Amino acid sequence: MTDTRNAALDASRWFSYDIVAEDPTTHARAGVLHTPHGDVPTPIFMPVGTKATVKGMLPSSLHQIGTKILLANTYHLSMRPGAELIADLGGLHEFMRWDGPILTDSGGFQVFSLGEHFKLSDDGVTFHAVDYGGEVVRWTPEENMRIAQLLGADIAMQLDQCPGYPSPRSFVERAVELSSMWAERCWAAHYREDQALFGIVQGGMHMDLRLRSLAQLESIGDFPGYGIGGYSVGEDHETMFETLVPLVSEHMPKRKPRYLMGVGNPTTLVRGVACGIDMFDCVLPTRTARMGTAFSSEGRLNLKNARFSRDEGPIDDQCGCPVCAGGYTRAYVHHLVRQREMLGAILLSTHNLHYLLDLMRRARVAIVSGTYGDFVRAWNDSPAANDF
């Protein structure tokens, strides 16, 4: 495989990644990802705005709680309202009124979550968009890149196949083969200099397939960063870390940002940073918020529980988010959740997102001071680690 992209198309003036500190006792590192819409300090958590909105959150509220970059979804936006319309209205940043960096995932995970409603070939994927009226859609890597470039996010992900767990080795191996072929075509079809294209490492829980996938991506071209897909797809966390730790700490390119896709409970973020992950995303903080659940220094809390009905304390007395610092009590949030008032989900979403963003901020401070190993041990010994 060779680099087929026009050499004149150089994104290096728009994107770079600087490592500013490395922890001496773990593989954690602190860095800065430079993008056209601002710098992103790492490690970082990215709130998920699937359909061009982080549910229940205004852009100003996202800024207030420390959001540096957020994620949107190519599949959903291509179906409604359509990439062409978003481009005509000024691109995704203007459309959703967010002036910071945006990452769009390829939509491949959503497509392959459609179960029997998709068909794979070397050329791409054909699927029935059953959540959008059953429309039949054909995606080649080239079409996927056309959509991503119309949306205009700062970072786009290659089209890949994400196998679930457990899957036969032959199925995972085929997913690596397809993802590599599609990565080469995405690389050739991607021309926006102001948008970085990240490759995605697949391979399931098979270390040799992970290394094969990474080697094939590196042979295609100089990707500005790498996603790590195919984790948190049914396996327990211990199984995930068996291959994730050596993959990231020993084999991933050191000078490129590493993005663990779709992982978002606090303890997994702490452990992921320790093995060298820089970027995370997940719907967990907002999805669980809509179910009445909060992250806290006491562990995971279900605000539906009757024990909170007269509790005058904040969600977490160690949290400085606008909800906890603003005087909203557990009793009030309990009432809102039990009555299914939308404000309950908004308050809990604000708190949960701030909790993860602040956790990554504190992790960065510990890395810079060379004490991240102590940070991890203190976290594991605390009630906060009881988060799932």
N, C-alpha and C positions, 0 to 999 in steps of 0.2 A: 504494500500500500504506500502511496506517495502523497505528498502535499500538492493538491491540484488547485488550490485557491490562488487567485491573482495576488502576487507578492506586493502589489501596490496597495492592496487593502490591508492596512496596518492598524490594528486596534490598540497597539501598545501605548499610543499617546493618550488614549482614553482610559485604559485599564492597567493597573499594576497592583502588586501585593507585596507589602513590606512586613517582614517579621521584626518586631521591636523587642521581644524578650522570649526566652525559652526557660522553662522551669528546670532546675538541675536534678530533680528527683523523679519527675514524670516526663511524659512526652508532650506535655501541654505547651502551647506557644500563644503569645499575644501578637496580633498583627493589625494592619490597616489595609483594607481593600479600597482602592481608589476607583471611583466610577464617575460617569458624566453628571450624575445628580447628587454627588457628595461622597464623603469618605465613610467607610463602615469599619468601626473598631471590632476586632474579633478577639475571643470567641463571641458569637452573636446568635440570638434566637430571632427568627423571622416570623412575625404573625402572618397568618394565612388569610388572604382576601380572595377567596376562590373566584367569585363572580364580580371582581372589581370592587369588593367591599369586605372589610373585616367586620363580621356581623355585629351590629350594635355599636360600632365605634366610628366616630367622626375622625377625619384626618387630623384635626387639631388635638383631639384626645389621644391619638396615637403618638403624636409628637410629645404631648405632655408627659406620657409615661415612659418616654425614652426610646421609642421605635426608631431604628436607623435604616431598616430595609424591610420590605414586606413582599409577600408572594401572591401571585394570581395564577389562574389556571387556563391554559391554552384551549383545552377541550371545551370547557363550559363557555368561555368567551367567544370561541369560534361558532358555537351553536346559537348563542344568544348574548349580545345583539348582533354578533358577527364582526370579524376582524376588519372588514372593509369599512363598516360604519364607524368603528372606533378610530381607524386611521383618518377617515374623513373629518372626524370631530377633534383631531389634534393629537391622537395617540393616547395610550393608556394613562399616562401621567395626567394629562389635561382632562381626560374623560372622568377619572375618579378623584380629581383634585388633590392628588398626592404629589408633593414636590421632591420627595426623597427617592432613593434607589428602589427599583422593583426587579424582582426575579420572576419569570414565568416558567413553570414546569412544562414539559412537553405535552402533557395530557395523556401520555401512554398508560400510566397507572389507572386512570379513570376508564380508558378504553378497555383494558384487560380485566377491569372489575365488572365488565358487563356479562361475564360468564360465557354462556354458549352463543352470545350475540355478536361474536367477532370471528374473522377468519384471517389467518396469517399466511403470508407468502414472502419470498425473498424481496419482492418489490414493495411491500408495505402491509397495511392492515385495512380490511373492509369491515365495517361494523354497523349494527343497527343502533342508533341513538335512542334506546328505549325510554330514556328519561326526557326526550325531546320529540315525542310523537312517533318514534320508530323510524325516523328518516335513515336511509342507507347512505353512509359516508365512506369515501375512499381516501385514505391518507397514505401518501408516499412520504419518504423523508423530505423530498423537495417541497411538497405541499405543506408539510409541518413547518418547515423553515419559512415559507412564504407567509404563513399565518403569524409566526413569531415575530417576523420583521415588520409586519403591518402593525402589530400590537405595540412594538417599540419599547419593550422593557430594557433595562440596563443589561440584564443577564437572561439568556435563553438556554434551555436545556435541549440536548439532542433527543430525537425520537428513539425510544428504547423499548424492549420488552421486559416487563417485570414479572418473573414467575413467583407464584405464591409458595408457601411452605405448609406441609411438605410437598415436594414435587420429585418425580423420578429424575435421576441424574441426567438422563438423555434429554429430558425436557429443558432442564436448566442449561445444558450444554448448547442446545439449539437456541435458547434465548441469548446466550453470549454471542453465538455466531450471527444471529440477526442484528443484535444491538451493535456489533462491530461493523457489519456491512452498512447499516443505516447511519452510523456515526460518520463513516467516510463520505457518504452522500450528503449528510447534513453539513459537514465541513465544506464540501465543494459548493453547496447551494447557498451558503451563508455569506452575505456580502456587506452587511451593515457594519461600518467601522465603529459606530458609537454603541454597539451592542456586543457583549462578550458571549461566545458560545462555549458552554461547558460540556465535556464528555461525561458519560455515566458508566461507572464500573459495575458490572453485574457478575453473577456467578454463584448466587445462593450461599449455602454454607460450605461450599467446596473451595478450599484454599487454592488448589491448582487452577480452577476455572476463574477465580478472582484474579489471579496473577496473569492468566492468559488474556482476560478482558483488558486489564490495565496495559499490558504490553502492546496489544493491538491498538488501543487508543493512542498510546505514545508514538506508534509508528505512523499514524494518520497525519498528525500535525501538532503544533504547539498550542494545545488548548489552554486558555487562560486560567482554567480551574476545572475541578473534577467533582461530580456528584457521585455518591456511593448509594446505589439503589438496591432493591431486593432484600432489605432488612425491615424488621417490624412488619412482616407480612404473614404472621401466624406463629412464628417461633417464640420461645421464651427468651428473656434477655440474656441469660447465661449462655444459651446456644449462640445467640448473635455475637456476643463478645469473644467467643472462641476463635472466630476468624477475623472479626473486625479489628481486634487489638493488633495482631501481627501485620495485617494488611496496611493499616494506617501508619503504625509506628515504624515499620521496617521497609515498606515498599512504595507507598504513595510519594509522588514528587514533593520534595520538601518546600520548594519555593512557590508552590501553587496553593490556593485555598482549597480546602477539603470540606465538602458539604454532605452531611449525613441526612438523607432525605426521609421525611415523614416520622421523625422520632421527637417526642416532646414531653416526657415526664421528667421532673426535676432530677431525680437520681441518675437516670440514663444520660442526661446532659452533663452532669458532673463527671461521670465515668467516661463519657465520650471525649470531653475536653482533655482528660488525663491521657488518652491514647493519641491525641493529636488532631481531633476534629475542630474545625473552625466555625462552621455554620450549621444551623439546625432549623427545621420548620416542622410544624404539626398543627392540626386542627384541635388537638386535645384541650388546650386551655379554654378555648371558646365553646367547644362542644360540651365539655363537662360543666362549664358555667351555665349553659342552658338547661342542664339537668340538676342544677342546684349545688354543684360541687366546687370547693375551693382548695387550692394549694395553701399550705401554711407551715409555720415553724413547728406546729404540733402534728404535722402530717396532713393527710387528705381529710377534709371535712365535708360532711353531707349536711348542708344547711336546711334540708327538709326535716331533719330530726327534731322531735319535740323538745329535746333538751336545750335547744337554742331559743325557745319561744320567749323567754324572759331575760336573755343574756344581753346585758348592756355594753359589753365590750366590743371592740372592733373585730373584723374577721380575723386579723392577726395583729397582736400588739407589737410585733417587731417589724411591721410593714409600714412603709411611708407612702404608699400609693394614694391617689386622691380619694379613694373610698375609705380606707382605714384612717388616713389623716383627716378626712373630712367629717368625721363624727357619725358615719353610718354604722349602726349597731348590728350585731348578729341577730338580735330579735327582729329588727326591721327587715333585714334581708330574708330571714326565715319567713316572715309574713308575706313578702313579695313573691318568694318562690312558691309558697304553698297556694297563693292566690293566682299564680301564673301571670303575674304582672311583668311586662316586658322590662321594666326598670331593674328587676331582680337579675335578669340575665345580663343586662348592661353593666351593672355594678360588679357582678362576679367576673365578667369578661375583662373589665378594666383591671380588677385585682389580679386575676390569674396571669394576664399578659405582663403586667408590671412585675409580678413575682419572678417570672422566667427571665425577663429582661434585666432585672436587678441581680438575679443569680449569676448571669453571665458577666455583668459589670463587676461583681465581687470576685468572680473567678479570674477575671483579667487583672484586677488589682493584686490578687495572690500570685499570679504568674509573674507579673512585673517585679514583685518583691521577692520572688524565689521561694515562696512558701506554699505552692499549690499542693504538694504532698500532704502537708498539715491540713490544708483546706479540705481535701478529700476525706481524710481520717475523721476530722471534726464533723463533716456532713454525715458520714456513715454512722457515727455514734449518736446522732441527734434524732429526735422524733420526726423531723422533717423528712427523713429518708423513707418513712412509711407512706409513700405517695401513690401506691397502686395496689 
